[in-house]
Amino acid sequence: MKLLNAGYDVWIGNNSEVDESYHATLTWEEDWKNLNWGAFGVKDLPTEIDVILDVTGAEKVTYLGYS
């Protein structure tokens, strides 16, 4: 909330590898079996950043990760 209250545009992404996230065309079991942490760095995160840049029109983002 502090970042939001300070005027930052805050986006919260989700890794496709966590229980609470499901792939649009795969079952949870298929998603878990076929994807891995490497997919997050190669597919999920770049897609999230592209969407943020496209929606906001910003030139760059600052990424903060938490596990």
Backbone as a printed PyTorch tensor [residue, N CA C, xyz], in Angstrom:
tensor([[[  0.8170,  -1.1970,   0.0000],
         [  0.0000,   0.0000,   0.0000],
         [  0.8570,   1.2560,   0.0000]],

        [[  2.0290,   1.1710,   0.6080],
         [  2.8720,   2.3610,   0.6700],
         [  3.2760,   2.8230,  -0.7210]],

        [[  3.6260,   1.8980,  -1.5950],
         [  4.0030,   2.2830,  -2.9560],
         [  2.8080,   2.8830,  -3.6990]],

        [[  1.6730,   2.2620,  -3.5610],
         [  0.4630,   2.7670,  -4.2020],
         [  0.1180,   4.1560,  -3.6810]],

        [[  0.1810,   4.3250,  -2.3760],
         [ -0.1110,   5.6340,  -1.7740],
         [  0.9230,   6.6930,  -2.1460]],

        [[  2.1190,   6.2410,  -2.5150],
         [  3.1660,   7.1770,  -2.9280],
         [  3.0570,   7.5390,  -4.4070]],

        [[  2.0460,   6.9950,  -5.0940],
         [  1.8080,   7.3600,  -6.4810],
         [  2.3380,   6.3830,  -7.5170]],

        [[  2.8620,   5.2480,  -7.0800],
         [  3.3590,   4.2530,  -8.0220],
         [  2.2120,   3.4310,  -8.5880]],

        [[  2.3620,   3.0140,  -9.8270],
         [  1.4150,   2.1110, -10.4680],
         [  1.8540,   0.7020, -10.0830]],

        [[  1.1120,   0.0400,  -9.2290],
         [  1.5070,  -1.2590,  -8.6810],
         [  0.7530,  -2.3790,  -9.3890]],

        [[  1.5010,  -3.3290,  -9.9080],
         [  0.9270,  -4.5040, -10.5630],
         [  1.3820,  -5.7360,  -9.7920]],

        [[  0.5040,  -6.7040,  -9.6370],
         [  0.8480,  -7.9390,  -8.9400],
         [  0.6850,  -9.0950,  -9.9170]],

        [[  1.7860,  -9.7470, -10.2100],
         [  1.7720, -10.8920, -11.1170],
         [  1.7200, -12.1810, -10.3330]],

        [[  1.5130, -13.2670, -11.0320],
         [  1.4560, -14.5700, -10.3830],
         [  2.1790, -15.5840, -11.2580]],

        [[  2.9740, -16.4070, -10.6500],
         [  3.7020, -17.4430, -11.3470],
         [  2.7550, -18.6000, -11.6580]],

        [[  2.8300, -19.1280, -12.8610],
         [  1.9480, -20.2430, -13.2390],
         [  2.2720, -21.5150, -12.4730]],

        [[  3.3330, -21.5290, -11.7030],
         [  3.7270, -22.7170, -10.9560],
         [  3.0900, -22.8210,  -9.5710]],

        [[  2.3300, -21.8460,  -9.1400],
         [  1.7750, -21.9090,  -7.7930],
         [  0.3700, -22.4920,  -7.8230]],

        [[ -0.0410, -23.0760,  -6.6980],
         [ -1.3310, -23.7610,  -6.6180],
         [ -2.5120, -22.8790,  -6.9850]],

        [[ -2.4430, -21.6020,  -6.6850],
         [ -3.5830, -20.7130,  -6.8850],
         [ -3.7060, -20.2150,  -8.3200]],

        [[ -2.7920, -20.6070,  -9.2040],
         [ -2.7920, -20.1310, -10.5720],
         [ -3.0340, -21.2980, -11.5220]],

        [[ -3.8380, -21.0730, -12.5440],
         [ -4.1300, -22.1290, -13.4930],
         [ -3.9260, -21.6300, -14.9150]],

        [[ -3.3800, -22.4970, -15.7570],
         [ -3.1690, -22.1920, -17.1650],
         [ -4.5150, -22.2000, -17.8650]],

        [[ -4.6730, -21.3390, -18.8400],
         [ -5.9690, -21.1840, -19.5100],
         [ -6.4150, -22.4420, -20.2470]],

        [[ -5.4810, -23.2410, -20.7650],
         [ -5.8820, -24.3970, -21.5690],
         [ -5.4320, -25.7290, -20.9960]],

        [[ -4.7140, -25.7220, -19.8740],
         [ -4.2420, -26.9650, -19.2720],
         [ -4.9240, -27.1980, -17.9320]],

        [[ -5.0780, -28.4640, -17.5670],
         [ -5.5430, -28.7470, -16.2200],
         [ -4.4260, -28.3950, -15.2460]],

        [[ -4.7630, -28.3100, -13.9600],
         [ -3.7470, -28.0020, -12.9580],
         [ -2.6310, -29.0360, -13.0010]],

        [[ -2.9830, -30.3230, -13.1400],
         [ -1.9860, -31.3900, -13.1660],
         [ -1.0700, -31.2590, -14.3800]],

        [[ -1.6330, -30.9600, -15.5480],
         [ -0.8270, -30.7800, -16.7520],
         [  0.0710, -29.5590, -16.6270]],

        [[ -0.4860, -28.4950, -16.0830],
         [  0.2710, -27.2650, -15.8930],
         [  1.4680, -27.5270, -14.9880]],

        [[  1.2440, -28.1720, -13.8640],
         [  2.3020, -28.4320, -12.8800],
         [  3.3620, -29.3540, -13.4720]],

        [[  2.9400, -30.3580, -14.2280],
         [  3.8640, -31.3380, -14.7960],
         [  4.6950, -30.7270, -15.9250]],

        [[  4.0940, -29.8800, -16.7350],
         [  4.7450, -29.4080, -17.9520],
         [  5.5190, -28.1000, -17.7890]],

        [[  5.1980, -27.3280, -16.7660],
         [  5.8810, -26.0570, -16.5820],
         [  6.8420, -26.1500, -15.4070]],

        [[  7.8010, -25.2490, -15.3690],
         [  8.7690, -25.2710, -14.2820],
         [  9.1810, -23.8400, -13.9530]],

        [[ 10.0450, -23.6960, -12.9540],
         [ 10.4700, -22.3550, -12.5560],
         [ 11.1740, -21.6300, -13.6940]],

        [[ 11.8560, -22.3790, -14.5510],
         [ 12.5110, -21.7560, -15.7030],
         [ 11.4970, -21.1020, -16.6340]],

        [[ 10.3090, -21.7260, -16.7490],
         [  9.2590, -21.1640, -17.5940],
         [  8.8080, -19.8090, -17.0650]],

        [[  8.8360, -19.6430, -15.7640],
         [  8.4680, -18.3550, -15.1860],
         [  9.3860, -17.2570, -15.7090]],

        [[ 10.6810, -17.5100, -15.6870],
         [ 11.6390, -16.5090, -16.1400],
         [ 11.6480, -16.3040, -17.6360]],

        [[ 11.3270, -17.3510, -18.3780],
         [ 11.3910, -17.2890, -19.8330],
         [ 10.0620, -16.8680, -20.4660]],

        [[  8.9510, -17.2620, -19.8540],
         [  7.6410, -17.0050, -20.4560],
         [  6.7660, -16.0650, -19.6250]],

        [[  6.5060, -16.4350, -18.3740],
         [  5.5470, -15.6800, -17.5630],
         [  5.9940, -14.2410, -17.3200]],

        [[  7.1750, -14.0760, -16.7860],
         [  7.6310, -12.7380, -16.4140],
         [  7.7660, -11.8010, -17.6190]],

        [[  8.3890, -12.2160, -18.7220],
         [  8.4490, -11.3130, -19.8750],
         [  7.0610, -10.9260, -20.4030]],

        [[  6.1110, -11.8690, -20.3540],
         [  4.7520, -11.5710, -20.8060],
         [  4.1010, -10.5550, -19.8820]],

        [[  4.2690, -10.7340, -18.5670],
         [  3.7140,  -9.7710, -17.6090],
         [  4.2860,  -8.3740, -17.8550]],

        [[  5.5850,  -8.2950, -18.0520],
         [  6.2290,  -6.9910, -18.2850],
         [  5.7290,  -6.3760, -19.5830]],

        [[  5.6140,  -7.1700, -20.6520],
         [  5.0960,  -6.6620, -21.9220],
         [  3.6930,  -6.0950, -21.7740]],

        [[  2.8380,  -6.7840, -21.0350],
         [  1.4640,  -6.3160, -20.8220],
         [  1.4820,  -4.9890, -20.0530]],

        [[  2.2800,  -4.9110, -19.0090],
         [  2.3550,  -3.6730, -18.2240],
         [  2.8210,  -2.5150, -19.0860]],

        [[  3.8630,  -2.7220, -19.8810],
         [  4.3710,  -1.6630, -20.7540],
         [  3.3170,  -1.2530, -21.7820]],

        [[  2.6220,  -2.2360, -22.3390],
         [  1.5990,  -1.9520, -23.3430],
         [  0.4270,  -1.1710, -22.7440]],

        [[ -0.0430,  -1.5950, -21.5980],
         [ -1.2070,  -0.9600, -20.9700],
         [ -0.8830,   0.4400, -20.4620]],

        [[  0.2850,   0.5920, -19.8520],
         [  0.6220,   1.8760, -19.2400],
         [  1.2790,   2.8590, -20.1940]],

        [[  1.8900,   2.3440, -21.2620],
         [  2.6410,   3.2090, -22.1580],
         [  3.9890,   3.6200, -21.5860]],

        [[  4.3700,   3.0190, -20.4730],
         [  5.6560,   3.3320, -19.8430],
         [  6.8040,   2.8020, -20.6950]],

        [[  7.9840,   3.3830, -20.5050],
         [  9.1670,   2.9250, -21.2250],
         [  9.9100,   1.8280, -20.4790]],

        [[  9.7300,   1.7670, -19.1640],
         [ 10.4060,   0.7470, -18.3680],
         [  9.6000,   0.4790, -17.1000]],

        [[  9.9330,  -0.6250, -16.4470],
         [  9.3060,  -0.9690, -15.1670],
         [ 10.4010,  -1.2720, -14.1530]],

        [[ 10.0570,  -1.1520, -12.9030],
         [ 10.9160,  -1.6290, -11.8270],
         [ 10.2590,  -2.8840, -11.2830]],

        [[ 11.0040,  -3.9650, -11.2440],
         [ 10.4440,  -5.2520, -10.8100],
         [ 10.9270,  -5.5570,  -9.4090]],

        [[  9.9940,  -5.8690,  -8.5230],
         [ 10.3190,  -6.3290,  -7.1800],
         [  9.7460,  -7.7230,  -7.0340]],

        [[ 10.5790,  -8.6780,  -6.6620],
         [ 10.1130, -10.0440,  -6.5060],
         [ 10.0740, -10.4340,  -5.0470]],

        [[  9.1710, -11.3060,  -4.7190],
         [  9.0390, -11.7900,  -3.3410],
         [  8.6170, -13.2470,  -3.3910]],

        [[  9.2060, -14.0370,  -2.5510],
         [  8.8500, -15.4460,  -2.4990],
         [  8.4420, -15.8170,  -1.0930]]])
